[in-house]
């Protein structure tokens, strides 16, 4: 998942870079990112917009 985080720590943009298996968890990963709060990068003492790539792993448990 590639995410752009604004100076306020909120996600500004996100898109799926890679999904395995495809077609199952992409929307859940995007929802998770939208609900997350990130720490913005600090440059010169000020928060700035930053783009980074994050892995989100889903684990299914059998019952």
PyMOL CGO cylinders between C-alpha atoms (Angstrom):
from pymol import cmd
from pymol.cgo import CYLINDER

trace = [
    CYLINDER, 0.00, 0.00, 0.00, 1.44, 3.37, -0.95, 0.3, 1, 1, 1, 1, 1, 1,
    CYLINDER, 1.44, 3.37, -0.95, 0.21, 6.19, 1.25, 0.3, 1, 1, 1, 1, 1, 1,
    CYLINDER, 0.21, 6.19, 1.25, 0.66, 9.96, 1.14, 0.3, 1, 1, 1, 1, 1, 1,
    CYLINDER, 0.66, 9.96, 1.14, 0.46, 11.46, 4.63, 0.3, 1, 1, 1, 1, 1, 1,
    CYLINDER, 0.46, 11.46, 4.63, -0.14, 15.17, 5.12, 0.3, 1, 1, 1, 1, 1, 1,
    CYLINDER, -0.14, 15.17, 5.12, 1.44, 17.44, 7.73, 0.3, 1, 1, 1, 1, 1, 1,
    CYLINDER, 1.44, 17.44, 7.73, -1.55, 16.77, 10.02, 0.3, 1, 1, 1, 1, 1, 1,
    CYLINDER, -1.55, 16.77, 10.02, -0.83, 13.01, 10.03, 0.3, 1, 1, 1, 1, 1, 1,
    CYLINDER, -0.83, 13.01, 10.03, -3.92, 12.16, 7.99, 0.3, 1, 1, 1, 1, 1, 1,
    CYLINDER, -3.92, 12.16, 7.99, -3.85, 10.10, 4.84, 0.3, 1, 1, 1, 1, 1, 1,
    CYLINDER, -3.85, 10.10, 4.84, -4.24, 12.24, 1.74, 0.3, 1, 1, 1, 1, 1, 1,
    CYLINDER, -4.24, 12.24, 1.74, -3.99, 9.48, -0.86, 0.3, 1, 1, 1, 1, 1, 1,
    CYLINDER, -3.99, 9.48, -0.86, -3.51, 5.72, -0.99, 0.3, 1, 1, 1, 1, 1, 1,
    CYLINDER, -3.51, 5.72, -0.99, -3.35, 3.04, -3.63, 0.3, 1, 1, 1, 1, 1, 1,
    CYLINDER, -3.35, 3.04, -3.63, -2.55, -0.63, -3.81, 0.3, 1, 1, 1, 1, 1, 1,
    CYLINDER, -2.55, -0.63, -3.81, 0.94, -1.38, -5.10, 0.3, 1, 1, 1, 1, 1, 1,
    CYLINDER, 0.94, -1.38, -5.10, 0.79, -5.17, -4.82, 0.3, 1, 1, 1, 1, 1, 1,
    CYLINDER, 0.79, -5.17, -4.82, -1.79, -7.66, -3.57, 0.3, 1, 1, 1, 1, 1, 1,
    CYLINDER, -1.79, -7.66, -3.57, -1.47, -11.41, -3.12, 0.3, 1, 1, 1, 1, 1, 1,
    CYLINDER, -1.47, -11.41, -3.12, -3.88, -12.97, -3.76, 0.3, 1, 1, 1, 1, 1, 1,
    CYLINDER, -3.88, -12.97, -3.76, -5.43, -10.27, -5.93, 0.3, 1, 1, 1, 1, 1, 1,
    CYLINDER, -5.43, -10.27, -5.93, -9.07, -9.32, -5.55, 0.3, 1, 1, 1, 1, 1, 1,
    CYLINDER, -9.07, -9.32, -5.55, -9.61, -10.22, -1.89, 0.3, 1, 1, 1, 1, 1, 1,
    CYLINDER, -9.61, -10.22, -1.89, -8.22, -7.71, 0.59, 0.3, 1, 1, 1, 1, 1, 1,
    CYLINDER, -8.22, -7.71, 0.59, -7.53, -4.51, -1.35, 0.3, 1, 1, 1, 1, 1, 1,
    CYLINDER, -7.53, -4.51, -1.35, -10.61, -2.63, -0.17, 0.3, 1, 1, 1, 1, 1, 1,
    CYLINDER, -10.61, -2.63, -0.17, -10.04, -3.70, 3.44, 0.3, 1, 1, 1, 1, 1, 1,
    CYLINDER, -10.04, -3.70, 3.44, -6.44, -2.45, 3.24, 0.3, 1, 1, 1, 1, 1, 1,
    CYLINDER, -6.44, -2.45, 3.24, -7.58, 0.93, 1.89, 0.3, 1, 1, 1, 1, 1, 1,
    CYLINDER, -7.58, 0.93, 1.89, -10.25, 1.20, 4.61, 0.3, 1, 1, 1, 1, 1, 1,
    CYLINDER, -10.25, 1.20, 4.61, -7.64, 0.44, 7.26, 0.3, 1, 1, 1, 1, 1, 1,
    CYLINDER, -7.64, 0.44, 7.26, -5.34, 3.15, 5.92, 0.3, 1, 1, 1, 1, 1, 1,
    CYLINDER, -5.34, 3.15, 5.92, -8.17, 5.72, 5.82, 0.3, 1, 1, 1, 1, 1, 1,
    CYLINDER, -8.17, 5.72, 5.82, -8.93, 5.07, 9.49, 0.3, 1, 1, 1, 1, 1, 1,
    CYLINDER, -8.93, 5.07, 9.49, -5.29, 5.26, 10.60, 0.3, 1, 1, 1, 1, 1, 1,
    CYLINDER, -5.29, 5.26, 10.60, -3.45, 8.22, 12.05, 0.3, 1, 1, 1, 1, 1, 1,
    CYLINDER, -3.45, 8.22, 12.05, 0.16, 8.55, 10.97, 0.3, 1, 1, 1, 1, 1, 1,
    CYLINDER, 0.16, 8.55, 10.97, 3.07, 10.56, 12.35, 0.3, 1, 1, 1, 1, 1, 1,
    CYLINDER, 3.07, 10.56, 12.35, 4.14, 13.09, 9.72, 0.3, 1, 1, 1, 1, 1, 1,
    CYLINDER, 4.14, 13.09, 9.72, 7.77, 13.46, 8.73, 0.3, 1, 1, 1, 1, 1, 1,
    CYLINDER, 7.77, 13.46, 8.73, 9.49, 16.43, 10.40, 0.3, 1, 1, 1, 1, 1, 1,
    CYLINDER, 9.49, 16.43, 10.40, 11.86, 18.54, 8.30, 0.3, 1, 1, 1, 1, 1, 1,
    CYLINDER, 11.86, 18.54, 8.30, 13.46, 21.64, 9.77, 0.3, 1, 1, 1, 1, 1, 1,
    CYLINDER, 13.46, 21.64, 9.77, 11.21, 21.31, 12.81, 0.3, 1, 1, 1, 1, 1, 1,
    CYLINDER, 11.21, 21.31, 12.81, 8.02, 21.39, 10.71, 0.3, 1, 1, 1, 1, 1, 1,
    CYLINDER, 8.02, 21.39, 10.71, 5.72, 18.53, 9.66, 0.3, 1, 1, 1, 1, 1, 1,
    CYLINDER, 5.72, 18.53, 9.66, 5.68, 17.90, 5.90, 0.3, 1, 1, 1, 1, 1, 1,
    CYLINDER, 5.68, 17.90, 5.90, 3.79, 15.74, 3.43, 0.3, 1, 1, 1, 1, 1, 1,
    CYLINDER, 3.79, 15.74, 3.43, 5.43, 12.38, 2.77, 0.3, 1, 1, 1, 1, 1, 1,
    CYLINDER, 5.43, 12.38, 2.77, 4.71, 9.36, 0.60, 0.3, 1, 1, 1, 1, 1, 1,
    CYLINDER, 4.71, 9.36, 0.60, 5.69, 5.90, 1.79, 0.3, 1, 1, 1, 1, 1, 1,
    CYLINDER, 5.69, 5.90, 1.79, 4.96, 2.26, 1.18, 0.3, 1, 1, 1, 1, 1, 1,
    CYLINDER, 4.96, 2.26, 1.18, 3.49, 0.08, 3.93, 0.3, 1, 1, 1, 1, 1, 1,
    CYLINDER, 3.49, 0.08, 3.93, 2.78, -3.63, 4.13, 0.3, 1, 1, 1, 1, 1, 1,
    CYLINDER, 2.78, -3.63, 4.13, -0.59, -4.66, 5.49, 0.3, 1, 1, 1, 1, 1, 1,
    CYLINDER, -0.59, -4.66, 5.49, -0.87, -8.37, 6.25, 0.3, 1, 1, 1, 1, 1, 1,
    CYLINDER, -0.87, -8.37, 6.25, -4.20, -10.07, 6.85, 0.3, 1, 1, 1, 1, 1, 1,
    CYLINDER, -4.20, -10.07, 6.85, -4.19, -13.38, 8.73, 0.3, 1, 1, 1, 1, 1, 1,
    CYLINDER, -4.19, -13.38, 8.73, -7.18, -15.69, 8.67, 0.3, 1, 1, 1, 1, 1, 1,
    CYLINDER, -7.18, -15.69, 8.67, -7.73, -18.10, 11.51, 0.3, 1, 1, 1, 1, 1, 1,
    CYLINDER, -7.73, -18.10, 11.51, -9.55, -21.37, 11.02, 0.3, 1, 1, 1, 1, 1, 1,
    CYLINDER, -9.55, -21.37, 11.02, -12.22, -22.28, 13.53, 0.3, 1, 1, 1, 1, 1, 1,
]
cmd.load_cgo(trace, "trace")
